[in-house]
Amino acid sequence: MNDLEPGCLAIIIESVFGHSVGKIVQCISIKGNHSEFGPVWSVRSQTELVSEYGAKGHTMDVPAKWLKKIKPDDLNKDTSKPKELENI
């Protein structure tokens, strides 16, 4: 199981239709257990989230296995790659 805890940041890495994949969220609390997906977290986001039912909002319940914790050091990494423009 991942090391999620209340207040930590995570990225959504999976969802039923992919609507919220890639969104950064803050974990609020464990909501309960899903019979198929296991522990479920209540999360919130500054950007809009979309559920598998099409509901939109800034809070949602997400299975823990669909979340990847973001470590504070990960936010400071520059992952951009410079690219040279081709001559036109």
C-alpha beads as a LAMMPS data file, in Angstrom:
LAMMPS data file: protein, C-alpha beads

88 atoms
87 bonds

1 atom types
1 bond types

-500.0 500.0 xlo xhi
-500.0 500.0 ylo yhi
-500.0 500.0 zlo zhi

Masses

1 110.0

Atoms # bond

1 1 1 0.000 0.000 0.000
2 1 1 1.184 3.543 -0.680
3 1 1 2.155 5.922 2.088
4 1 1 -0.721 8.402 1.789
5 1 1 -1.663 10.442 4.840
6 1 1 -4.069 13.297 5.563
7 1 1 -2.741 16.569 4.134
8 1 1 -0.300 15.029 1.668
9 1 1 -0.336 15.814 -2.046
10 1 1 -0.918 13.096 -4.621
11 1 1 -1.456 12.753 -8.343
12 1 1 -4.347 10.759 -9.769
13 1 1 -2.770 8.013 -11.899
14 1 1 -5.885 6.061 -12.886
15 1 1 -9.630 6.510 -13.175
16 1 1 -12.558 4.761 -14.815
17 1 1 -12.654 6.979 -17.920
18 1 1 -9.411 8.906 -17.398
19 1 1 -11.160 12.231 -16.743
20 1 1 -9.110 13.206 -13.687
21 1 1 -5.828 11.435 -14.472
22 1 1 -2.909 13.795 -13.949
23 1 1 -4.738 16.054 -11.504
24 1 1 -2.913 17.009 -8.318
25 1 1 -5.003 16.576 -5.178
26 1 1 -4.663 16.876 -1.429
27 1 1 -5.683 13.839 0.608
28 1 1 -8.250 14.699 3.273
29 1 1 -9.185 11.417 4.965
30 1 1 -9.905 7.758 4.339
31 1 1 -13.579 7.447 3.435
32 1 1 -13.843 3.675 3.736
33 1 1 -13.176 0.502 1.753
34 1 1 -14.483 -0.340 -1.702
35 1 1 -15.218 -4.034 -2.301
36 1 1 -13.124 -4.082 -5.493
37 1 1 -10.638 -1.191 -5.123
38 1 1 -9.815 -1.242 -1.401
39 1 1 -9.224 1.902 0.702
40 1 1 -10.852 5.066 -0.659
41 1 1 -9.599 8.581 0.086
42 1 1 -11.591 11.785 0.098
43 1 1 -9.469 14.298 -1.852
44 1 1 -9.716 17.939 -2.908
45 1 1 -8.187 19.879 -5.769
46 1 1 -7.848 23.493 -6.867
47 1 1 -8.786 22.368 -10.373
48 1 1 -12.051 20.727 -11.336
49 1 1 -12.311 16.956 -10.928
50 1 1 -14.693 14.717 -12.894
51 1 1 -16.079 11.491 -11.448
52 1 1 -16.893 8.333 -13.395
53 1 1 -20.534 9.478 -13.266
54 1 1 -19.744 12.832 -14.866
55 1 1 -20.153 14.803 -11.639
56 1 1 -17.846 17.829 -11.461
57 1 1 -16.393 19.456 -8.386
58 1 1 -13.315 20.123 -6.322
59 1 1 -13.727 17.175 -3.939
60 1 1 -14.030 13.510 -4.837
61 1 1 -13.526 10.029 -3.417
62 1 1 -10.631 8.143 -5.038
63 1 1 -9.283 4.633 -4.396
64 1 1 -5.823 4.737 -2.796
65 1 1 -4.434 2.514 -5.572
66 1 1 -5.315 5.279 -8.085
67 1 1 -3.232 7.842 -6.176
68 1 1 0.543 8.338 -6.155
69 1 1 1.967 10.397 -3.315
70 1 1 3.971 13.439 -4.357
71 1 1 7.053 13.928 -2.227
72 1 1 7.880 17.585 -1.420
73 1 1 11.219 17.285 -3.266
74 1 1 9.387 16.187 -6.425
75 1 1 7.724 19.609 -6.676
76 1 1 11.096 21.345 -6.995
77 1 1 12.419 19.232 -9.854
78 1 1 12.667 20.798 -13.281
79 1 1 11.508 18.144 -15.715
80 1 1 11.412 20.401 -18.755
81 1 1 13.822 19.729 -21.585
82 1 1 15.155 22.542 -23.739
83 1 1 14.452 22.118 -27.410
84 1 1 16.178 23.942 -30.209
85 1 1 14.042 25.437 -32.908
86 1 1 14.625 24.221 -36.419
87 1 1 15.537 26.687 -39.113
88 1 1 12.511 27.594 -41.143

Bonds

1 1 1 2
2 1 2 3
3 1 3 4
4 1 4 5
5 1 5 6
6 1 6 7
7 1 7 8
8 1 8 9
9 1 9 10
10 1 10 11
11 1 11 12
12 1 12 13
13 1 13 14
14 1 14 15
15 1 15 16
16 1 16 17
17 1 17 18
18 1 18 19
19 1 19 20
20 1 20 21
21 1 21 22
22 1 22 23
23 1 23 24
24 1 24 25
25 1 25 26
26 1 26 27
27 1 27 28
28 1 28 29
29 1 29 30
30 1 30 31
31 1 31 32
32 1 32 33
33 1 33 34
34 1 34 35
35 1 35 36
36 1 36 37
37 1 37 38
38 1 38 39
39 1 39 40
40 1 40 41
41 1 41 42
42 1 42 43
43 1 43 44
44 1 44 45
45 1 45 46
46 1 46 47
47 1 47 48
48 1 48 49
49 1 49 50
50 1 50 51
51 1 51 52
52 1 52 53
53 1 53 54
54 1 54 55
55 1 55 56
56 1 56 57
57 1 57 58
58 1 58 59
59 1 59 60
60 1 60 61
61 1 61 62
62 1 62 63
63 1 63 64
64 1 64 65
65 1 65 66
66 1 66 67
67 1 67 68
68 1 68 69
69 1 69 70
70 1 70 71
71 1 71 72
72 1 72 73
73 1 73 74
74 1 74 75
75 1 75 76
76 1 76 77
77 1 77 78
78 1 78 79
79 1 79 80
80 1 80 81
81 1 81 82
82 1 82 83
83 1 83 84
84 1 84 85
85 1 85 86
86 1 86 87
87 1 87 88
